[in-house]
């Protein structure tokens, strides 16, 4: 009961939008029941019952407390009676979700901001994530917010996924804008034996499609990486995580974006470019220039 469970890493669904080839971590994922939900732009977290009978909260990578919180997540929910009542009936569940601590770049509605939106439930008694049909009623019973399923498709083709991406409108934004989609096949295990989920980040897709349609020869590797991966959406997302920003936080902004670029994208970069030799000093310099061009008013 005391073992901490962190959320499964979500892979990019497609290696390339031009070919719609699946990431090799996800080959075979589209065979079977595929659940599609809106990708929310907040902070990943989890809530479960601790061994002491109190709620145990985590961020994406660490256990939270009053001393080590994450954007106020622990302070907001550590004593929430809804979750204590839920775990009174389902003590082996771990609730994973997105903490919408700010209206953010996408300007989420006031109804969504300040909510913990559950997107997955893990059962420690079976060591498996549960299909949504098995827990939706329980969450609703205790008035726990959840990310709704956009569609469930059996054996979808990549084109079916792109159709959902093109037509979906989010209910959490006045303009229907959304960051992307998350796709899950709960029965799927990849060729490495791991359970893996997929994602499409919509704004990056639009930028890459517009700017990089016909690139074949890479003349400048580091610049190509910046053009493909350090998009406006990426920079604005990290900027939105800094509360009460002023220009004295400029160094924090540069460091945060650089850290996320390296930690979140380096695996995909090495796969895309076939384990290239990267000049990280130059990559960092180009990243700083791109951040400053993207948000000039913040420097």
C-alpha positions as CSV (number, residue, x, y, z in Angstrom):
1,X,0.0,0.0,0.0
2,X,2.9,2.4,0.7
3,X,4.6,1.9,-2.7
4,X,4.4,5.0,-4.8
5,X,3.1,4.7,-8.3
6,X,4.1,7.3,-10.9
7,X,2.3,7.7,-14.2
8,X,3.2,5.9,-17.4
9,X,5.2,7.9,-19.9
10,X,3.1,9.0,-22.9
11,X,4.8,8.5,-26.2
12,X,4.3,10.6,-29.3
13,X,1.9,8.7,-31.4
14,X,3.4,9.3,-34.9
15,X,7.0,9.3,-35.9
16,X,6.0,11.6,-38.8
17,X,2.8,13.5,-39.6
18,X,3.6,13.3,-43.3
19,X,3.6,9.5,-43.3
20,X,1.4,8.8,-40.2
21,X,3.8,6.0,-39.3
22,X,3.4,5.0,-35.6
23,X,6.2,5.5,-33.2
24,X,7.8,2.1,-32.9
25,X,7.1,2.1,-29.1
26,X,3.4,2.0,-30.2
27,X,3.3,-0.4,-33.1
28,X,0.1,-2.4,-32.8
29,X,-1.6,0.0,-30.4
30,X,-4.4,0.8,-32.9
31,X,-5.6,-2.9,-32.9
32,X,-8.5,-3.2,-30.5
33,X,-10.4,-0.6,-28.4
34,X,-8.8,2.8,-28.5
35,X,-9.9,5.5,-26.2
36,X,-9.3,9.1,-27.2
37,X,-9.4,12.0,-24.7
38,X,-8.5,15.6,-24.6
39,X,-4.9,16.4,-23.6
40,X,-5.1,19.0,-20.9
41,X,-2.3,21.5,-20.2
42,X,-1.8,21.6,-16.5
43,X,0.4,19.6,-14.1
44,X,0.4,15.8,-13.8
45,X,-0.4,14.5,-10.4
46,X,-1.9,11.5,-8.5
47,X,-4.0,10.9,-5.3
48,X,-4.2,7.6,-3.4
49,X,-4.7,6.3,0.1
50,X,-1.5,6.2,2.1
51,X,-0.6,3.5,4.6
52,X,-1.4,5.9,7.5
53,X,-5.0,6.3,6.2
54,X,-4.3,9.8,4.9
55,X,-4.2,10.9,1.3
56,X,-0.9,10.5,-0.5
57,X,-0.3,13.0,-3.3
58,X,2.4,13.0,-5.9
59,X,3.6,15.2,-8.8
60,X,4.9,13.5,-12.0
61,X,8.1,12.5,-10.2
62,X,7.9,13.0,-6.5
63,X,5.8,12.7,-3.3
64,X,4.3,16.0,-2.2
65,X,3.9,17.5,1.3
66,X,3.3,20.8,2.9
67,X,7.0,21.5,2.6
68,X,7.3,20.2,-1.0
69,X,4.2,21.1,-2.9
70,X,3.6,21.5,-6.7
71,X,1.7,24.6,-7.7
72,X,-0.5,24.3,-4.6
73,X,-1.7,20.8,-5.5
74,X,-1.0,19.3,-2.0
75,X,-2.5,22.3,-0.2
76,X,-5.7,22.1,-2.3
77,X,-6.5,18.4,-2.1
78,X,-4.6,16.8,0.8
79,X,-7.7,17.0,3.1
80,X,-10.4,16.7,0.4
81,X,-13.2,14.5,1.9
82,X,-14.4,13.5,-1.6
83,X,-11.2,11.4,-2.1
84,X,-11.2,10.0,1.4
85,X,-14.7,8.7,0.9
86,X,-13.8,7.4,-2.6
87,X,-10.9,5.4,-1.2
88,X,-13.1,4.1,1.6
89,X,-14.8,2.1,-1.1
90,X,-11.8,1.7,-3.5
91,X,-8.7,1.5,-1.3
92,X,-6.5,-0.1,-4.0
93,X,-7.1,2.7,-6.6
94,X,-4.6,5.4,-7.6
95,X,-6.2,8.4,-9.3
96,X,-4.1,10.0,-11.9
97,X,-5.0,13.4,-13.4
98,X,-4.2,16.9,-14.5
99,X,-4.1,19.7,-11.9
100,X,-5.4,22.8,-13.7
101,X,-3.8,25.3,-11.3
102,X,-4.1,28.2,-13.7
103,X,-6.2,29.2,-16.7
104,X,-2.9,29.0,-18.6
105,X,-2.0,29.8,-22.2
106,X,-5.2,28.2,-23.5
107,X,-7.3,30.3,-21.2
108,X,-9.3,27.5,-19.6
109,X,-12.8,28.3,-18.4
110,X,-13.2,29.3,-14.8
111,X,-15.1,26.1,-14.3
112,X,-12.1,24.0,-15.3
113,X,-9.4,26.1,-13.5
114,X,-8.7,24.9,-10.0
115,X,-9.8,21.4,-10.7
116,X,-8.0,18.0,-10.5
117,X,-9.3,16.2,-13.6
118,X,-8.8,12.4,-13.4
119,X,-7.7,10.8,-16.6
120,X,-6.8,7.3,-15.4
121,X,-7.3,5.0,-12.5
122,X,-4.7,2.4,-11.6
123,X,-5.6,-0.6,-9.4
124,X,-2.7,-1.8,-7.2
125,X,-4.5,-5.1,-6.5
126,X,-4.2,-6.1,-10.2
127,X,-1.3,-3.8,-11.2
128,X,-3.3,-2.5,-14.2
129,X,-5.0,0.6,-15.4
130,X,-8.7,0.3,-15.5
131,X,-10.9,0.9,-18.6
132,X,-13.0,4.1,-18.1
133,X,-16.3,2.2,-18.0
134,X,-15.3,0.5,-14.8
135,X,-14.7,3.7,-12.7
136,X,-16.6,6.6,-14.3
137,X,-19.7,6.0,-12.2
138,X,-17.7,5.8,-9.0
139,X,-15.9,9.1,-9.7
140,X,-19.3,10.8,-10.5
141,X,-20.8,9.4,-7.3
142,X,-18.2,11.2,-5.2
143,X,-18.2,14.3,-7.5
144,X,-14.6,13.9,-8.5
145,X,-13.9,15.7,-11.8
146,X,-12.7,13.6,-14.8
147,X,-11.5,14.1,-18.3
148,X,-14.3,12.9,-20.6
149,X,-13.6,10.4,-23.4
150,X,-13.9,12.1,-26.8
151,X,-14.4,8.8,-28.7
152,X,-13.8,5.1,-28.4
153,X,-12.9,3.5,-31.7
154,X,-12.3,-0.1,-32.5
155,X,-9.3,-0.8,-34.8
156,X,-8.9,2.8,-36.0
157,X,-6.8,3.8,-38.9
158,X,-4.3,6.7,-38.5
159,X,-6.6,8.8,-40.7
160,X,-9.5,8.2,-38.2
161,X,-7.3,9.7,-35.5
162,X,-6.4,12.7,-37.6
163,X,-10.1,13.2,-38.3
164,X,-10.9,13.4,-34.6
165,X,-8.0,15.8,-34.1
166,X,-9.3,18.1,-36.9
167,X,-12.9,18.1,-35.7
168,X,-12.7,18.0,-31.9
169,X,-13.6,21.1,-29.9
170,X,-12.7,21.3,-26.3
171,X,-15.4,22.2,-23.7
172,X,-12.8,23.7,-21.4
173,X,-11.9,26.7,-23.6
174,X,-14.3,29.3,-24.9
175,X,-12.9,29.0,-28.4
176,X,-12.8,25.2,-28.4
177,X,-9.0,25.2,-28.5
178,X,-7.1,22.3,-27.0
179,X,-3.5,21.1,-26.7
180,X,-3.9,17.7,-28.2
181,X,-5.3,14.2,-27.8
182,X,-4.2,11.2,-25.7
183,X,-4.9,7.7,-27.0
184,X,-5.0,4.5,-24.9
185,X,-5.5,0.9,-25.6
186,X,-5.6,-0.7,-22.2
187,X,-5.0,-4.2,-23.5
188,X,-1.9,-3.2,-25.6
189,X,1.6,-4.0,-24.6
190,X,4.4,-3.0,-27.0
191,X,7.2,-5.2,-28.4
192,X,9.3,-4.4,-25.3
193,X,6.5,-5.8,-23.1
194,X,5.6,-2.3,-21.7
195,X,2.2,-0.7,-21.5
196,X,2.3,2.5,-23.5
197,X,0.0,5.3,-24.3
198,X,0.1,7.8,-27.2
199,X,-0.4,11.5,-27.7
200,X,-0.7,14.1,-30.4
201,X,0.2,17.7,-29.6
202,X,-2.0,19.8,-31.8
203,X,-0.2,23.1,-31.9
204,X,3.2,21.5,-32.6
205,X,1.6,19.5,-35.4
206,X,0.2,22.7,-37.0
207,X,3.6,24.5,-36.7
208,X,5.6,21.6,-38.0
209,X,3.2,21.1,-40.9
210,X,3.4,24.7,-41.9
211,X,7.1,25.2,-41.5
212,X,8.7,21.9,-42.3
213,X,6.6,20.2,-45.0
214,X,9.4,19.4,-47.5
215,X,12.6,19.2,-45.5
216,X,14.7,16.3,-46.7
217,X,18.4,17.2,-46.3
218,X,19.5,18.5,-42.8
219,X,22.0,21.1,-43.4
220,X,22.1,22.3,-39.8
221,X,21.2,19.7,-37.2
222,X,21.0,21.9,-34.1
223,X,18.8,24.5,-36.0
224,X,16.6,21.7,-37.3
225,X,16.1,20.4,-33.8
226,X,15.1,23.8,-32.6
227,X,12.7,24.4,-35.5
228,X,11.0,21.0,-35.0
229,X,10.9,20.7,-31.3
230,X,11.1,24.1,-29.6
231,X,7.8,25.4,-30.9
232,X,5.9,28.4,-29.8
233,X,3.4,26.1,-28.0
234,X,6.3,24.4,-26.2
235,X,7.8,27.8,-25.0
236,X,4.4,29.3,-24.0
237,X,3.5,26.2,-22.0
238,X,6.6,26.4,-19.8
239,X,6.1,30.2,-19.5
240,X,2.6,29.6,-18.2
241,X,3.9,27.5,-15.4
242,X,5.7,30.4,-13.8
243,X,3.5,32.3,-11.4
244,X,3.7,36.0,-10.9
245,X,6.3,36.3,-13.7
246,X,8.3,39.5,-14.1
247,X,11.6,40.0,-15.9
248,X,13.6,39.0,-12.9
249,X,12.4,35.5,-13.7
250,X,13.9,35.5,-17.2
251,X,16.7,33.1,-16.2
252,X,14.2,30.7,-14.7
253,X,12.2,30.8,-17.9
254,X,15.2,30.0,-20.0
255,X,16.3,27.3,-17.7
256,X,12.9,25.7,-17.5
257,X,12.4,25.6,-21.2
258,X,15.9,24.2,-21.8
259,X,15.4,21.5,-19.1
260,X,12.0,20.4,-20.5
261,X,13.4,20.3,-24.1
262,X,16.3,18.0,-23.1
263,X,14.4,15.8,-20.6
264,X,11.2,15.4,-22.6
265,X,12.3,15.4,-26.2
266,X,15.9,14.0,-26.3
267,X,14.6,10.4,-26.8
268,X,12.5,11.4,-29.8
269,X,15.3,13.5,-31.2
270,X,17.8,10.7,-31.1
271,X,15.3,8.4,-32.7
272,X,14.3,10.9,-35.4
273,X,17.9,11.8,-36.3
274,X,19.4,8.3,-35.8
275,X,21.6,8.9,-32.8
276,X,23.3,12.1,-34.1
277,X,26.3,13.9,-32.8
278,X,24.7,17.0,-31.2
279,X,26.6,20.1,-30.2
280,X,24.6,20.8,-27.0
281,X,26.4,24.2,-26.4
282,X,25.2,25.4,-29.7
283,X,21.8,23.9,-29.2
284,X,21.4,25.8,-26.0
285,X,22.5,29.0,-27.6
286,X,19.9,28.5,-30.4
287,X,17.3,27.6,-27.8
288,X,17.9,30.9,-25.9
289,X,17.6,32.9,-29.1
290,X,14.3,31.1,-30.1
291,X,12.8,31.7,-26.6
292,X,13.6,35.4,-26.7
293,X,12.2,35.7,-30.3
294,X,9.0,33.9,-29.2
295,X,8.5,36.0,-26.0
296,X,10.4,39.2,-26.6
297,X,8.2,41.2,-24.2
298,X,9.4,39.0,-21.3
299,X,13.1,39.9,-21.6
